[in-house]
Amino acid sequence: MTTPRARCLQNLAVLTVLLLACSELESGDMRVADGGVDDAGDGDGDGDGDGDGDGDQDGSVGLTCRTSSECGGLDGVCLEGVCDPASEMCVQVPRADGLSCGDERADACSAADSCQQGRCDANDALSGTACGDVTAASCTAPDSCDGRGQCLANHMPPGAVCGEAANACLGERRCDGEGSCRDAPTINECGSCGTVADHVCTAGTCGARLSSITETFVGVPSGELPRGWTSSDDGQGTPAECAVVGALPDERRLRCQLSEAPRTVGLLFEAPFATGGSITFAYEGDLDAQSSALLQIDDVGDHALAAGGSPITFPLEPGSQLFNWLFFTNTGSTGTKTFYIDDVVFDGIVSPEGFDDALPSPFETDVVAGFAIDSSKDRYGIASSGSLRSGPAGSTLTTTIELSRDGFIEFAVTTDSQAGDALRFSIDGEEQQAWSGSAPNAWQRALFRVEAGSHALEWTYDDGMPGEEGMDSAWIDDFVAVPDSCP
């Protein structure tokens, strides 16, 4: 029989070996001290599968005992140290199957880990098991488990076709790789489309090569002028009598009458145009040798108007164009002279943003004391219209435009400030022009060419000098950003 002294020395040696081994084990990953892997998975680090750590496959650890309480040092998550009465040696035996261990997460792809035959098993769902979003759409299949406890989103790859083209100017709709079907890119820019002659693709839309508006003066109350039209005279005698006339609404036309000589009256209209634009109108007048009529376009070039006949057409440059129909009676002219214009066709006209109501999207300004609608000030002095007025020094206005082709940006601007203050305009971070001075009613035209693509625009009111003069403000009106017309 082993003496008590020999038993004590034997136990002390075994404990020393176990302490050294435990100090080198990584917590819970079943790795041995020399960097090898416990392939048996029993947690003892020796790979023999008996769980005792001594490498001899007999299940004992060489630690003598009389009761299981002396074997507690061998307890593990799924293994328990007990004393074998036959050999009086400590051995490891499996804990009950199903005992919770490890990761306790429970979801569609993983149940809580549990002990199975002495091992802590991850109870992951089989690969392909449904989980998460079970929606099936053109760009995504139902989510499924990967067999390792993770739920995978099964999206179609980016660029996969998911829908038909809406028209001849758009490509097929495609997946974005995140489960959504996105609008198709534009194609066939400036190419023919549809069944109507002269229709082309512009930014994904099939339409007329040039936008066109015909002013027939129908619906304009008799005795008034259409919105945006004004009249002027030379300051002699009574004001010029220019207004819409016609007994019936569908018989209206614009008339100017001069009852004295010499007299000059004008009829003005201004609007922005894309490249390739033109104006066509019908004109009639009872002229004599001492009276005449002409059309000025943008203050340059006088186009004489004959007494009547076929419609007259004039080509236009891109940007805002000021049309001024001028009617003259010279000394010697007798009687009342009457001039009519009708059926004015504006090809390539662009509808500007007039800032009449609320700040339109995507324009943005400072939350406090930024640019704001000023309903008391309009470029043409129309009571029901407005403009955009700057806030105090440092206030900014920003927007982003996207042009499918090279084009232009245009707006009207005026200021009422001292010379050191200025409204500064930048495109993509580079300053283009600044305006200052006290001329609140002298609207100026600002026109800038830009290349196709996206552009960031910014207006900043800069108070560069101490003190104030005038209203210490700037205004902008009639903003347009237009690509060049298709050739």
C-alpha positions in Angstrom: 0.0 0.0 0.0 1.2 3.5 -0.8 2.4 5.3 2.3 0.7 8.7 3.2 4.0 10.4 2.5 4.3 8.9 -1.0 0.7 9.7 -1.8 1.3 13.4 -0.8 4.4 13.7 -2.9 2.6 12.1 -5.9 -0.4 14.5 -5.6 1.9 17.5 -5.2 3.7 16.5 -8.5 0.5 16.1 -10.4 -0.9 19.5 -9.1 2.3 21.2 -10.2 1.9 19.8 -13.7 -1.7 20.9 -13.8 -1.0 24.4 -12.6 1.6 24.9 -15.3 -0.7 23.6 -18.0 -3.6 25.7 -16.9 -1.5 28.9 -16.9 -0.9 28.4 -20.6 -4.4 27.5 -21.7 -6.4 30.3 -23.5 -9.7 30.8 -21.8 -12.4 28.5 -23.3 -10.8 27.9 -26.7 -9.4 24.4 -26.0 -5.8 25.3 -27.1 -2.7 23.5 -25.5 0.2 25.4 -24.1 2.5 24.8 -27.0 0.0 26.4 -29.5 -1.5 23.1 -30.7 -5.2 22.5 -30.9 -7.2 20.2 -28.6 -8.6 18.2 -31.6 -10.5 15.8 -29.3 -12.6 18.8 -28.0 -12.6 17.5 -24.4 -11.1 20.6 -23.0 -8.0 19.1 -21.4 -5.6 20.3 -24.1 -3.8 17.0 -24.8 -5.8 15.7 -27.8 -6.3 12.2 -26.5 -10.0 12.6 -26.0 -10.2 11.3 -22.3 -10.4 14.8 -20.7 -7.8 14.2 -18.1 -4.9 16.1 -19.7 -2.3 13.4 -19.2 -2.2 12.1 -22.7 -2.8 8.4 -21.9 -6.5 8.0 -23.0 -7.6 6.4 -19.7 -9.7 9.3 -18.5 -7.7 9.8 -15.3 -5.5 12.8 -14.6 -3.1 11.0 -12.2 -4.6 12.7 -9.2 -5.4 10.3 -6.4 -8.5 10.9 -4.4 -10.9 9.4 -1.9 -14.0 11.6 -2.6 -15.1 13.5 -5.6 -14.8 16.8 -3.7 -11.1 16.4 -4.1 -11.5 16.5 -7.9 -13.3 19.9 -8.3 -10.3 21.3 -10.1 -11.2 19.2 -13.1 -14.7 20.6 -13.5 -15.4 22.3 -16.9 -18.4 23.7 -18.7 -19.6 20.3 -19.9 -17.2 18.0 -17.9 -17.2 17.2 -14.2 -14.3 15.9 -12.1 -15.2 12.9 -10.0 -13.3 10.3 -7.9 -13.2 6.8 -9.4 -13.6 4.5 -6.4 -12.0 1.6 -8.1 -8.7 3.3 -9.0 -8.9 6.1 -6.4 -8.0 8.5 -9.2 -9.8 11.7 -10.3 -11.5 11.4 -13.7 -13.6 13.7 -15.9 -17.1 12.6 -16.9 -19.6 14.4 -19.2 -22.2 16.6 -17.7 -25.9 16.0 -18.6 -26.7 16.5 -22.3 -28.7 19.7 -23.0 -27.1 21.7 -20.2 -26.7 25.4 -21.2 -23.2 26.5 -22.1 -21.3 29.1 -24.1 -23.4 31.6 -26.2 -26.9 31.8 -24.9 -28.2 33.9 -27.9 -31.3 32.5 -29.5 -32.7 33.6 -32.8 -33.8 32.3 -36.2 -30.3 31.0 -37.0 -29.0 29.9 -33.6 -30.4 28.3 -30.4 -28.5 28.6 -27.1 -25.3 26.4 -26.9 -25.7 23.2 -25.0 -23.6 20.3 -23.7 -23.6 17.1 -25.8 -21.4 14.2 -24.6 -19.1 16.5 -22.8 -18.7 19.1 -25.5 -20.3 22.5 -25.7 -22.1 22.5 -29.1 -23.3 25.6 -31.1 -26.9 24.7 -32.1 -26.9 26.7 -35.3 -29.7 26.3 -37.8 -28.9 24.5 -41.1 -27.6 26.6 -44.0 -30.6 27.9 -46.0 -33.0 28.0 -43.1 -35.3 31.1 -43.6 -34.6 34.0 -41.3 -35.0 37.8 -41.1 -36.8 39.4 -44.0 -38.7 36.8 -45.9 -39.8 39.2 -48.6 -39.1 38.1 -52.2 -38.7 40.9 -54.8 -37.0 41.6 -58.0 -33.7 42.5 -56.3 -33.8 40.2 -53.2 -34.6 36.7 -52.1 -35.7 35.8 -48.6 -32.9 36.0 -46.0 -31.4 32.6 -44.9 -29.0 31.2 -42.3 -25.4 30.5 -43.3 -25.1 27.4 -41.0 -22.8 29.3 -38.6 -25.4 31.2 -36.8 -25.6 34.3 -39.0 -28.6 35.5 -41.0 -27.6 36.5 -44.6 -29.4 39.0 -46.8 -29.7 37.4 -50.2 -29.6 40.5 -52.5 -29.2 40.4 -56.2 -25.8 41.8 -57.3 -25.5 45.5 -58.3 -26.4 46.0 -61.9 -28.8 43.1 -62.2 -31.8 44.0 -64.4 -35.0 44.4 -62.3 -37.4 46.3 -64.5 -38.2 47.4 -68.0 -37.2 50.8 -69.5 -40.0 53.4 -69.0 -39.3 54.9 -72.4 -36.8 55.2 -75.2 -34.8 57.7 -73.2 -34.2 55.4 -70.2 -32.3 52.2 -69.8 -33.5 49.1 -67.9 -34.0 49.5 -64.2 -31.2 47.8 -62.2 -30.6 46.5 -58.7 -28.3 48.5 -56.4 -26.9 45.5 -54.5 -28.8 46.4 -51.3 -32.1 44.9 -52.3 -33.7 47.9 -54.1 -34.5 48.3 -57.8 -33.3 51.8 -58.9 -34.4 54.0 -61.8 -32.6 53.4 -65.0 -29.8 55.8 -66.2 -30.6 58.1 -69.1 -29.7 57.0 -72.5 -30.0 58.3 -76.1 -29.5 61.9 -75.0 -30.7 64.2 -77.9 -31.7 61.1 -79.9 -35.0 60.8 -81.7 -37.8 59.2 -79.7 -41.6 58.7 -79.8 -43.8 58.9 -82.8 -43.9 62.7 -83.1 -41.5 64.3 -85.4 -38.7 66.4 -83.9 -39.1 64.8 -80.4 -35.8 64.0 -78.7 -34.5 62.6 -75.4 -33.7 65.2 -72.8 -32.6 64.0 -69.3 -34.6 60.8 -69.7 -37.7 62.4 -71.0 -39.0 62.3 -74.6 -40.4 65.6 -75.7 -40.1 68.5 -78.1 -36.6 69.6 -79.0 -37.5 73.1 -77.7 -40.1 74.0 -75.2 -42.7 76.3 -76.7 -45.3 78.7 -75.4 -47.8 80.5 -77.5 -49.3 83.7 -76.1 -52.7 84.2 -77.7 -53.9 86.6 -75.0 -57.0 84.4 -74.5 -58.1 84.7 -71.0 -56.4 88.0 -70.3 -59.1 90.5 -69.1 -59.8 93.2 -71.7 -58.0 96.4 -70.9 -55.1 94.7 -69.1 -51.7 93.3 -70.0 -50.6 89.7 -69.5 -48.3 88.9 -66.6 -44.8 90.0 -67.2 -45.7 92.4 -70.0 -45.3 96.2 -69.5 -45.7 99.3 -71.5 -43.8 102.6 -71.6 -44.1 106.0 -73.3 -41.9 108.9 -73.9 -43.4 111.1 -71.2 -45.3 113.3 -73.6 -49.1 113.6 -73.3 -51.2 110.9 -71.9 -49.8 107.4 -71.0 -49.6 105.0 -73.9 -52.8 103.0 -74.3 -51.5 99.5 -74.6 -53.8 96.7 -73.5 -55.5 93.5 -74.5 -58.7 94.1 -76.5 -61.4 92.0 -78.0 -65.1 91.6 -77.5 -64.9 87.8 -76.8 -62.2 86.1 -74.8 -61.2 83.9 -77.7 -60.8 87.0 -80.0 -58.3 88.8 -77.8 -55.1 90.5 -79.1 -52.7 93.1 -77.8 -53.2 96.7 -79.1 -51.3 100.0 -78.7 -52.8 103.3 -79.8 -51.1 106.6 -80.3 -53.5 109.6 -80.7 -50.9 112.4 -80.7 -47.7 113.1 -82.7 -44.9 113.0 -82.2 -45.1 110.0 -79.8 -43.1 106.9 -79.0 -44.5 104.0 -77.0 -43.0 100.6 -76.1 -44.4 97.2 -75.2 -41.9 95.1 -73.3 -41.5 91.4 -72.4 -38.5 89.6 -71.1 -37.8 85.8 -70.7 -34.9 83.4 -70.7 -34.4 81.1 -73.7 -32.3 78.0 -74.4 -30.0 77.7 -77.4 -31.8 77.6 -80.7 -34.7 79.6 -79.5 -36.8 82.0 -81.6 -39.8 84.3 -81.5 -42.6 84.3 -84.0 -45.6 86.7 -84.0 -48.3 88.3 -86.1 -48.2 92.1 -86.5 -50.7 94.6 -88.0 -50.6 98.4 -88.1 -52.2 101.3 -89.9 -49.0 103.1 -90.7 -48.5 106.2 -92.8 -45.4 107.9 -94.1 -44.9 109.6 -90.7 -45.3 106.5 -88.5 -43.3 103.3 -88.0 -42.8 100.2 -85.9 -39.9 98.0 -85.0 -38.8 95.3 -82.5 -35.7 95.6 -80.5 -34.3 92.4 -79.0 -32.1 92.6 -75.9 -31.5 96.3 -76.7 -29.4 95.5 -79.8 -30.6 95.2 -83.3 -33.7 97.0 -84.6 -36.0 94.9 -86.7 -38.4 97.0 -88.8 -42.0 95.7 -88.9 -44.1 95.9 -92.0 -47.7 97.0 -92.0 -48.9 93.4 -91.9 -48.8 90.1 -93.5 -47.2 86.7 -92.7 -45.9 85.9 -89.2 -42.5 87.2 -88.4 -39.7 85.0 -86.9 -36.4 86.1 -85.3 -33.7 83.7 -83.9 -32.6 84.3 -80.3 -29.4 83.9 -78.3 -29.4 81.8 -75.1 -30.3 83.5 -71.9 -32.7 86.3 -71.1 -34.0 88.3 -74.0 -35.7 91.6 -73.6 -38.3 92.2 -76.4 -39.3 95.9 -76.9 -41.9 96.6 -79.6 -41.6 100.3 -80.3 -44.3 102.4 -82.1 -43.5 105.9 -83.4 -45.6 108.7 -84.8 -43.6 111.7 -86.1 -44.6 115.3 -86.7 -47.1 115.4 -89.6 -48.8 112.1 -88.7 -52.5 112.6 -88.4 -55.2 110.6 -86.7 -55.0 107.8 -84.2 -52.5 105.1 -85.1 -53.2 101.6 -84.0 -50.8 98.6 -83.7 -51.7 95.0 -83.0 -49.6 91.9 -82.1 -51.0 88.4 -81.7 -50.1 84.7 -81.6 -46.7 85.2 -80.1 -44.8 81.9 -80.2 -41.7 81.6 -77.9 -39.7 78.5 -79.0 -37.1 77.5 -76.4 -38.5 79.6 -73.7 -37.6 78.6 -70.1 -39.9 79.0 -67.2 -37.9 80.7 -64.4 -38.2 80.3 -60.6 -39.8 83.6 -59.6 -39.7 83.1 -55.8 -43.3 84.3 -55.5 -44.4 82.1 -52.6 -42.2 79.8 -50.5 -38.5 79.0 -50.9 -38.5 76.1 -53.4 -36.6 72.8 -53.0 -33.7 72.2 -53.3 -32.9 75.8 -52.3 -31.6 76.0 -48.7 -30.8 79.0 -46.5 -29.9 79.8 -42.9 -32.5 78.5 -40.4 -32.4 81.9 -38.6 -32.2 85.2 -40.5 -31.5 83.7 -43.9 -32.7 84.6 -47.4 -36.5 85.0 -47.4 -39.3 85.7 -49.9 -40.0 89.4 -50.3 -43.5 89.8 -51.7 -43.1 93.6 -51.9 -40.4 93.5 -54.6 -40.6 91.9 -58.0 -38.3 92.2 -61.0 -41.2 93.6 -63.1 -43.0 95.4 -60.3 -45.9 92.9 -60.4 -48.0 93.3 -57.2 -48.8 89.5 -56.9 -45.2 88.4 -57.4 -42.0 88.5 -55.3 -38.3 87.9 -55.1 -35.7 86.5 -52.7 -34.1 88.9 -50.3 -30.9 88.3 -48.4 -30.7 88.2 -44.7 -28.1 90.1 -42.6 -24.3 89.9 -43.1 -23.1 86.3 -43.6 -26.5 84.9 -44.7 -26.2 82.3 -47.4 -28.4 80.6 -50.0 -27.4 77.3 -51.6 -28.7 74.9 -54.2 -27.5 72.0 -56.4 -28.3 71.7 -60.1 -27.9 68.8 -62.4 -27.5 69.4 -66.2 -27.6 66.6 -68.7 -25.7 68.7 -71.2 -23.6 71.9 -71.1 -25.8 74.9 -70.5 -26.2 78.1 -68.5 -27.3 79.5 -65.2 -29.1 82.9 -65.1 -30.8 85.1 -62.6 -31.7 88.7 -62.0 -30.0 90.6 -59.2 -30.2 94.0 -57.5 -28.8 95.6 -54.4 -29.4 98.4 -51.9 -26.3 98.7 -49.8 -23.1 100.7 -49.3 -20.3 100.1 -51.7 -18.3 97.8 -49.4 -21.2 95.3 -48.9 -21.8 92.8 -51.7 -23.8 89.8 -52.8 -21.3 87.1 -53.9 -22.1 84.2 -56.2 -20.0 81.0 -56.4 -20.2 77.9 -58.5 -18.5 74.8 -57.0 -16.7 76.9 -54.4 -15.3 79.4 -56.9 -16.6 83.0 -56.8 -17.9 84.1 -60.1 -19.2 87.7 -59.5 -20.2 90.2 -56.8 -22.8 93.0 -56.8 -23.0 96.0 -54.5 -24.3 99.6 -54.4 -27.5 101.4 -53.9 -29.7 100.8 -56.9 -32.7 98.8 -55.6 -34.7 99.0 -58.8 -31.9 98.5 -61.3 -32.1 94.8 -61.9 -29.1 93.3 -63.6 -28.8 90.1 -65.6 -26.3 87.5 -64.4 -25.5 84.7 -66.9 -22.9 81.9 -66.5 -22.0 79.0 -68.7 -21.5 75.6 -67.0 -20.6 72.1 -68.1 -22.8 69.1 -67.9 -23.0 67.4 -64.5 -23.8 68.4 -60.9 -22.9 71.9 -59.6 -23.1 73.5 -56.2 -24.3 77.1 -56.2 -24.0 79.6 -53.3 -25.0 83.2 -52.8 -23.6 85.0 -49.7 -24.4 88.5 -48.5 -21.1 89.9 -47.3 -21.2 93.0 -45.1 -17.7 94.2 -45.7 -18.0 97.7 -44.3 -19.2 99.0 -40.9 -22.4 100.9 -40.9 -25.5 100.7 -43.1 -26.8 102.4 -46.2 -30.1 101.9 -47.9 -31.9 98.7 -47.0 -28.6 96.8 -46.5 -29.9 93.9 -48.7 -29.7 92.2 -52.0 -32.4 90.4 -54.0 -32.4 87.7 -56.7 -35.3 86.8 -59.0 -36.1 84.7 -62.1 -33.5 81.9 -61.6 -33.0 79.3 -64.3 -30.5 76.5 -64.9 -30.9 75.1 -68.4 -29.0 72.7 -70.6 -28.3 73.7 -74.2 -30.9 72.6 -76.7 -30.3 69.5 -78.7 -28.7 70.3 -82.1 
